[in-house]
Amino acid sequence: MIYKILLFLSIAFNVIAQMTLKYGAKNSNIVPVKTTIIEKFASVVTPFFVIAAFFYGISFLAYSVVLSKMEINKAYPVSVISAIVLISLISVFFLQENLSVFKIIGITLCILGVVLIFYK
């Protein structure tokens, strides 16, 4: 049970990292193509980038612990599909991205897939 909780914490940290990275990228100034690699790197490394990297790291550590005790054929699909569903829903409600009928069907099928994977 503790590993399932840790798996969902890992997913939550991954989603936080994704949304932080998106917010930072959305509000950053992209440097022109004809700049040095150091200038490009400096424009990307913002506080949002650092925060996202921190949450990716926490997610990675939690997921590594999960893999030590849980089957990867359960952990990986649940991790990826749950992140996709959560990011899709958050992007609709907080970033005002569109939600088509096909996306709703896809999200529904993803949720059904997670339920079936965890069903014994």
N, C-alpha and C positions, 0 to 999 in steps of 0.2 A: 504493500500500500504506500509506503513512504517513497518508493521509486516512481510510482505514478504521480504523486504530488510533486516530486522533484522534476519529473518530465514536464509537467504543466508549468512549473516555475521557469524551466529552461525555455519553453515556448513563449511565455510572457516576456522574459528578458529579450528574446530574439525580436519579438514584435515591437517592444519599446525601442530597441536599437534601430530597427527598420524605419519606424516613424520619426525618430530623432534625425536619422540620416536624411530622410525625405524632406523634413522641415528645414534642415540646415542647407540642403542643396537647393531647395526652392527659394530660399532667401539669401543665397550667396551670389557674389559677382564672379561669373566665369571669365577667366582670363583669355585674352586673344590667343590664337594658335601660334603666333610668332613670338613666344616668350620662352625663357629658359625653363628647364625642368624644375629648378629651385623655385622660380616664381609660380609655376603651376602648382607645385606641392604646397607652397605657402598659402595659396588661395583656397586650397581644399582643406587644409588643417585648420579648422575653426573649432570653437568650443563645442559645437554640435557634433562635429566629427569625433572629437575626443570622448564625449559622452557616449556616442553610439559605439565606439570601439570598446569602451568599458563594459557596456551592457552585452555586447557580443562576447566578450571574454567571460563574463559571469555565466552567460548562456552555455558557452562551450564547456566550462568546468562542470556545470550541473549536468549537462548532457553526457559528459564523459563518465560521471558517476552512475548515471542511469544505465549506460551501456554495459557497465561492469556486472549488472544484475538482471537486466531485462533483455529479452530477445530483440535483436536488431530488426527483424522482420515485423515487429510490432512498434518498436520505438521510433524508427525512422519515418514510416508512413504517417503515423499519428503526429509526429513533430512537424513534418512538412505540410501536411494537409491542414492541421490546426492553425499553423502560422498563416497559410494562404487565406483561410476563412476569416480569421481575425483581422488581418490586414485589409482584406476586401471590405469588411463591414466598417472598420474604423475609417478607411479612406472615404467611404460614402458619407458617413455622419460628420466627420471632422474636417475633411478636405474638400467636401462637396463634389466628389468624383461621381460619375454617373453609374447607375445600376440598371442594366438591361435585363430582359426576361432570361436571356441565355446565361447571364452571370448568376441570376437567382437559381436557375436550374443547376448550374455547375456547383454553386455553394451547397445546395441541398444534397446533391450527390456526394460531395466531399464529406459532409457531416454524416451521411448514411455510411460511407466507407469507413470512417473512424469508428462508428458504433459497431460495425461488423467486424473490424479488426480486433477490437477489445472484447467482443462477445466470445464467451468460452464455449 
